[in-house]
Amino acid sequence: MSEVKPVSGELITNSRPIETTPIRRPVKSVARTNETKLPTMDFPFFWGIVRKGWIWILPVGLLIASLACGAVLALFLPTYEARFRLEVDHSNYVVFKSDKSYTPEFVELQRAILLGNSVLDKAIADPTIAAIPSIVKSRDPVAALRKEIKVQPGAGNRLIDVKYLNQDPKLAASVVNTVVDEYLRARRTIEQIRASNQERNVSAALTKAESEVEAAKQRVRDLSMQGVKGDTVVGETESGRIDTTYLDNMRMERMQLASQITILELNLAEARSAYEQDLKSNDDEKEDDEKGLSISDEVLDSDVVVVAARNQLTAAEKELLDLKASTNVGERNPVYIRAQRKIEVLQAELERVRGARSKELSFRTAVSTRDTRRDRLEKLSDTIAELKLKKETLENQVRDYMTSLKQSSASSVDLQFAEADLEEWASIRSTVHDRRIQLQTEREATDTVRELERAVAPRLPVEDLPYKQLGIATVAGLTLPFLLAVLLELRSRKVDDANQLESRSHLAVLGEISTIPVAANSRIGKRKSNHSRELRLFEESVDSLSTNLILREDLRNSRVFAITSALSGEGKTSVSCQLAVSISRATGKSVLLIDGDMRAPDVHHVFGREMTAGLVGYLNGQSDWRQSVDRDWSESVHILSAGHLKGSPHRLLSGGRLEKLIEEARQEYDFIVMDTPPVLPASEAMLFAKVADTCLMCALRDKSRIEQLIQAYHRLESAGARVAGSVLSGVPAREYASYYGDYYASKV
């Protein structure tokens, strides 16, 4: 029931001289209004929470972290990654070297084939894969499997790793092997169709070339049999043949163009066939155009549109936090509701933007791959058209030149031209024939992409323990009680230090009282030294408060001090007793200490005196107050105890006898100190404060609440009391020494 522990007589009667120290606090006290400004979230705020609550925050945090880690371990199921390794080898030719290279485009094409619908549809048909829970629960099994299969290039695009994660190692290996086997079968089918189309096109070109060669041979034979030759004409040489060097050059160029056109047409036919087969394997007619390729979360999160939408959401969330921190807006306030709805709308918009951008980027990727192949086809077509146009121009020039020769030369020109045509078509036939031999030879070569290492059931999981999840669980477990302590602190708003008390209540702190030291019974020198030091700091803090009250200009005429608090247990009795002794010791004048807390008297316990009729006896009219004053404890400090209360204190104080007591005591004592009841639970405290010259409000560190101090201040102010400021007690000796130093006279 008592507020403080009884202190020793040595502490009360210690009468060393004190120094007048400068006052670091403002002297004027102005209580703030009823605003609910939240405290500043700075390091002192959080350090105060840790300092006050570590004794329960740490064990509770460790308990929650242990439970969370236990739950993670209980729910943890190790996953295994199976890997199928493919080798890309463009040097597996028989005779004719391929001009292909190890490019990312080639690997991306193989990835598109492997993850295409034609491959995954057949893989899903496997009962083992179809029974996987994630695929069974998915609305689109093919999309679910495509999302879980990982295709990664390696070794400069010379290797392709196909990976799959599952809790069952055998199932993981089975899935990878099934998917890659279907891919290899699909690839062999595509290559066979492509090779057949190439051979068919080459055979058709070879047939045409052979027919042209035979026609040219027949023409040469016919012209040779005619044996018609006239006299030498202009343009003929001495040997009888016409000088056709210019014409031969044009014909040679035309022959080269024809050869190039033939090769390019074969390449165009091959590329068009490959393009059509790739389209069919990728999207099964048009499905790939609609779905596109999968886009990773990293690529999607870095998209400009998605980043802009996320920035808007972050700004709205920060605005809501600022609204909570800087105003008293509640959750039902329209401003708060609008801010919350804005966040919900922006969250929905972010999800919509992510979905839309994912489809758009996916479609762009798929279209980009197809556009690259389509651009190659168009480039080949343009090149062939250009060469054909050039060849047609040369043929016109040859035709015109031959006409001019026929007009000026003999009929033997026809034979010479027929022989040139035969030579040209023979060259074309040779080129096409070489191409057919190349296709037939390289068809027997091994595939460019082949199996290097099949997937086997992995022996070890991807991770033995979920270290990342355990770390998150530990941090969350340790953070949760700290966040709870923050919320409790924001709700309770207890006093941490003098700066906080002044800034949040606007009550000037007239003094800080160090923690009352506990008597040291041990004989160890260090403990005795610490106790002596704490005792000295406590006396110094009380003397500093009394000096402040005596020397202040606005309190120079104050002789009656009422010491009160908002609630009980906030150190007012200790401050009253020590202040009375300190004033007497500092001034050498008489002081009357009145115990006005009639409901819970404690002053007589502090001084170790017997209870007398005291204040209650005087207010009842049973005795004179002078007869109840205890003058034996000290010559300068006299004590009027509370007495034994049997009724309502309001009835005793309503007769005007308290005012009469104070007036009479002023005539006999220089100073009067009253220990009054707490203001909020006992309203008679306002009567004591009203008759006093000055009222001091006591606050106990880590216990008193700002709102209650402000509420008590307003009650005292409305009753006409003059509140000079507040006194903060319970400051640790070490912290008090760090604020004000440990300055004292050395012993000589």
QUISUL-V8368 format. One record per backbone hydrogen bond with DSSP energy under -0.5 kcal/mol. CO is the residue of the C=O (numbers start at 1). NH is the residue of the N-H. If there is no record, write none. Layout:
co->CO nh->NH
co->CO nh->NH
This chain:
co->8 nh->12
co->9 nh->13
co->10 nh->14
co->19 nh->21
co->22 nh->24
co->28 nh->30
co->40 nh->42
co->42 nh->46
co->43 nh->47
co->44 nh->48
co->45 nh->49
co->46 nh->50
co->47 nh->51
co->48 nh->52
co->49 nh->53
co->50 nh->54
co->53 nh->56
co->53 nh->57
co->54 nh->58
co->56 nh->60
co->57 nh->61
co->58 nh->62
co->59 nh->63
co->60 nh->64
co->61 nh->65
co->62 nh->66
co->63 nh->67
co->64 nh->68
co->65 nh->69
co->66 nh->70
co->67 nh->71
co->68 nh->72
co->69 nh->73
co->70 nh->74
co->71 nh->75
co->72 nh->76
co->79 nh->462
co->80 nh->82
co->80 nh->166
co->82 nh->164
co->83 nh->85
co->84 nh->86
co->84 nh->162
co->85 nh->452
co->85 nh->453
co->86 nh->160
co->87 nh->89
co->87 nh->450
co->89 nh->92
co->90 nh->98
co->95 nh->97
co->101 nh->103
co->103 nh->107
co->104 nh->108
co->105 nh->109
co->106 nh->110
co->107 nh->111
co->108 nh->112
co->109 nh->113
co->110 nh->114
co->111 nh->115
co->113 nh->116
co->116 nh->119
co->116 nh->120
co->117 nh->121
co->118 nh->122
co->119 nh->123
co->120 nh->124
co->121 nh->125
co->123 nh->126
co->126 nh->130
co->127 nh->131
co->129 nh->132
co->132 nh->135
co->132 nh->136
co->133 nh->137
co->140 nh->144
co->141 nh->145
co->142 nh->146
co->143 nh->147
co->144 nh->148
co->145 nh->149
co->150 nh->152
co->150 nh->163
co->152 nh->161
co->154 nh->158
co->154 nh->159
co->155 nh->158
co->158 nh->88
co->159 nh->154
co->160 nh->86
co->160 nh->162
co->161 nh->152
co->161 nh->163
co->162 nh->84
co->163 nh->150
co->164 nh->82
co->166 nh->80
co->167 nh->169
co->168 nh->172
co->169 nh->173
co->170 nh->174
co->171 nh->175
co->172 nh->176
co->173 nh->177
co->174 nh->178
co->175 nh->179
co->176 nh->180
co->177 nh->181
co->178 nh->182
co->179 nh->183
co->180 nh->184
co->181 nh->185
co->182 nh->186
co->183 nh->187
co->184 nh->188
co->185 nh->189
co->186 nh->190
co->187 nh->191
co->188 nh->192
co->189 nh->193
co->190 nh->194
co->191 nh->195
co->192 nh->196
co->193 nh->197
co->194 nh->198
co->195 nh->199
co->196 nh->200
co->197 nh->201
co->198 nh->202
co->199 nh->203
co->200 nh->204
co->201 nh->205
co->202 nh->206
co->203 nh->207
co->204 nh->208
co->205 nh->209
co->206 nh->210
co->207 nh->211
co->208 nh->212
co->209 nh->213
co->210 nh->214
co->211 nh->215
co->212 nh->216
co->213 nh->217
co->214 nh->218
co->215 nh->219
co->216 nh->220
co->217 nh->221
co->218 nh->222
co->219 nh->223
co->220 nh->224
co->221 nh->225
co->222 nh->226
co->223 nh->227
co->227 nh->229
co->233 nh->236
co->235 nh->243
co->237 nh->240
co->241 nh->237
co->242 nh->244
co->244 nh->248
co->245 nh->249
co->246 nh->250
co->247 nh->251
co->248 nh->252
co->249 nh->253
co->250 nh->254
co->251 nh->255
co->252 nh->256
co->253 nh->257
co->254 nh->258
co->255 nh->259
co->256 nh->260
co->257 nh->261
co->258 nh->262
co->259 nh->263
co->260 nh->264
co->261 nh->265
co->262 nh->266
co->263 nh->267
co->264 nh->268
co->265 nh->269
co->266 nh->270
co->267 nh->271
co->268 nh->272
co->269 nh->273
co->270 nh->274
co->271 nh->275
co->272 nh->276
co->273 nh->277
co->274 nh->278
co->275 nh->279
co->276 nh->280
co->277 nh->281
co->278 nh->282
co->279 nh->283
co->280 nh->284
co->281 nh->118
co->282 nh->117
co->283 nh->287
co->284 nh->286
co->284 nh->287
co->286 nh->290
co->287 nh->291
co->288 nh->292
co->296 nh->300
co->297 nh->301
co->298 nh->302
co->300 nh->303
co->303 nh->307
co->304 nh->308
co->305 nh->309
co->306 nh->310
co->307 nh->311
co->308 nh->312
co->309 nh->313
co->310 nh->314
co->311 nh->315
co->312 nh->316
co->313 nh->317
co->314 nh->318
co->315 nh->319
co->316 nh->320
co->317 nh->321
co->318 nh->322
co->319 nh->323
co->320 nh->324
co->321 nh->325
co->322 nh->326
co->323 nh->327
co->325 nh->38
co->330 nh->333
co->333 nh->337
co->334 nh->338
co->335 nh->339
co->336 nh->340
co->337 nh->341
co->338 nh->342
co->339 nh->343
co->340 nh->344
co->341 nh->345
co->342 nh->346
co->343 nh->347
co->344 nh->348
co->345 nh->349
co->346 nh->350
co->347 nh->351
co->348 nh->352
co->349 nh->353
co->350 nh->354
co->351 nh->355
co->352 nh->356
co->353 nh->357
co->354 nh->358
co->355 nh->359
co->356 nh->360
co->357 nh->361
co->358 nh->362
co->359 nh->363
co->360 nh->364
co->361 nh->365
co->362 nh->293
co->362 nh->366
co->363 nh->367
co->364 nh->368
co->365 nh->369
co->366 nh->370
co->367 nh->371
co->368 nh->372
co->369 nh->373
co->370 nh->374
co->371 nh->375
co->372 nh->376
co->373 nh->377
co->374 nh->378
co->375 nh->379
co->376 nh->380
co->377 nh->381
co->378 nh->382
co->379 nh->383
co->380 nh->384
co->381 nh->385
co->382 nh->386
co->383 nh->387
co->384 nh->388
co->385 nh->389
co->386 nh->390
co->387 nh->391
co->388 nh->392
co->389 nh->393
co->390 nh->394
co->391 nh->395
co->392 nh->396
co->393 nh->397
co->394 nh->398
co->395 nh->399
co->396 nh->400
co->397 nh->401
co->398 nh->402
co->399 nh->403
co->400 nh->404
co->401 nh->405
co->402 nh->406
co->403 nh->407
co->404 nh->408
co->405 nh->409
co->410 nh->413
co->411 nh->414
co->411 nh->415
co->412 nh->416
co->413 nh->417
co->414 nh->418
co->415 nh->419
co->416 nh->420
co->417 nh->421
co->418 nh->422
co->419 nh->423
co->420 nh->424
co->421 nh->425
co->422 nh->426
co->423 nh->427
co->424 nh->428
co->425 nh->429
co->426 nh->430
co->427 nh->431
co->428 nh->432
co->429 nh->433
co->430 nh->434
co->431 nh->435
co->432 nh->436
co->433 nh->437
co->434 nh->438
co->435 nh->439
co->436 nh->440
co->437 nh->441
co->438 nh->442
co->439 nh->443
co->441 nh->444
co->442 nh->445
co->448 nh->89
co->448 nh->450
co->450 nh->87
co->453 nh->85
co->465 nh->467
co->466 nh->470
co->467 nh->471
co->468 nh->472
co->469 nh->473
co->470 nh->474
co->471 nh->475
co->472 nh->476
co->473 nh->477
co->474 nh->478
co->475 nh->479
co->476 nh->480
co->477 nh->481
co->478 nh->482
co->479 nh->483
co->480 nh->484
co->481 nh->485
co->482 nh->486
co->483 nh->487
co->484 nh->488
co->485 nh->489
co->486 nh->490
co->487 nh->491
co->488 nh->492
co->489 nh->493
co->493 nh->706
co->495 nh->702
co->497 nh->501
co->498 nh->502
co->499 nh->503
co->500 nh->504
co->501 nh->505
co->501 nh->507
co->502 nh->506
co->505 nh->32
co->506 nh->30
co->506 nh->508
co->508 nh->510
co->508 nh->726
co->511 nh->728
co->512 nh->514
co->513 nh->730
co->513 nh->731
co->519 nh->521
co->524 nh->528
co->525 nh->529
co->526 nh->530
co->527 nh->531
co->528 nh->532
co->529 nh->533
co->530 nh->534
co->531 nh->535
co->532 nh->536
co->533 nh->537
co->534 nh->538
co->535 nh->539
co->536 nh->540
co->537 nh->541
co->538 nh->542
co->539 nh->543
co->540 nh->544
co->541 nh->545
co->542 nh->546
co->543 nh->547
co->544 nh->548
co->545 nh->549
co->546 nh->550
co->547 nh->551
co->548 nh->552
co->552 nh->555
co->553 nh->556
co->555 nh->558
co->559 nh->561
co->559 nh->672
co->560 nh->693
co->560 nh->694
co->561 nh->563
co->561 nh->674
co->562 nh->564
co->562 nh->696
co->563 nh->676
co->564 nh->698
co->565 nh->679
co->566 nh->680
co->566 nh->681
co->567 nh->570
co->571 nh->575
co->572 nh->576
co->573 nh->577
co->574 nh->578
co->575 nh->579
co->576 nh->580
co->577 nh->581
co->578 nh->582
co->579 nh->583
co->580 nh->584
co->581 nh->585
co->582 nh->586
co->583 nh->587
co->584 nh->588
co->590 nh->670
co->590 nh->671
co->591 nh->593
co->591 nh->638
co->592 nh->594
co->592 nh->673
co->593 nh->640
co->594 nh->596
co->594 nh->675
co->596 nh->598
co->602 nh->606
co->603 nh->607
co->604 nh->608
co->604 nh->609
co->613 nh->617
co->614 nh->618
co->615 nh->619
co->616 nh->620
co->617 nh->622
co->617 nh->623
co->618 nh->621
co->624 nh->627
co->624 nh->628
co->625 nh->629
co->626 nh->629
co->629 nh->631
co->630 nh->639
co->636 nh->591
co->636 nh->638
co->637 nh->634
co->638 nh->593
co->639 nh->630
co->639 nh->641
co->640 nh->595
co->641 nh->615
co->642 nh->616
co->643 nh->645
co->648 nh->652
co->649 nh->653
co->650 nh->654
co->652 nh->655
co->653 nh->656
co->656 nh->660
co->657 nh->661
co->658 nh->662
co->659 nh->663
co->660 nh->664
co->661 nh->665
co->662 nh->666
co->663 nh->667
co->664 nh->667
co->664 nh->668
co->665 nh->668
co->665 nh->669
co->671 nh->592
co->672 nh->561
co->673 nh->594
co->673 nh->675
co->674 nh->563
co->674 nh->676
co->675 nh->596
co->675 nh->597
co->678 nh->682
co->682 nh->685
co->683 nh->686
co->684 nh->687
co->684 nh->688
co->685 nh->689
co->686 nh->690
co->687 nh->691
co->688 nh->692
co->694 nh->562
co->695 nh->724
co->695 nh->725
co->696 nh->564
co->696 nh->698
co->697 nh->727
co->698 nh->566
co->699 nh->701
co->699 nh->729
co->700 nh->703
co->700 nh->704
co->704 nh->495
co->705 nh->709
co->706 nh->710
co->707 nh->711
co->708 nh->712
co->709 nh->713
co->710 nh->714
co->711 nh->715
co->712 nh->716
co->713 nh->717
co->714 nh->718
co->715 nh->719
co->716 nh->721
co->717 nh->720
co->721 nh->723
co->722 nh->695
co->722 nh->724
co->725 nh->697
co->726 nh->510
co->726 nh->511
co->727 nh->699
co->727 nh->729
co->728 nh->513
co->729 nh->701
co->731 nh->515
co->732 nh->736
co->733 nh->737
co->734 nh->738
co->735 nh->739
co->736 nh->740
co->737 nh->741
co->742 nh->744
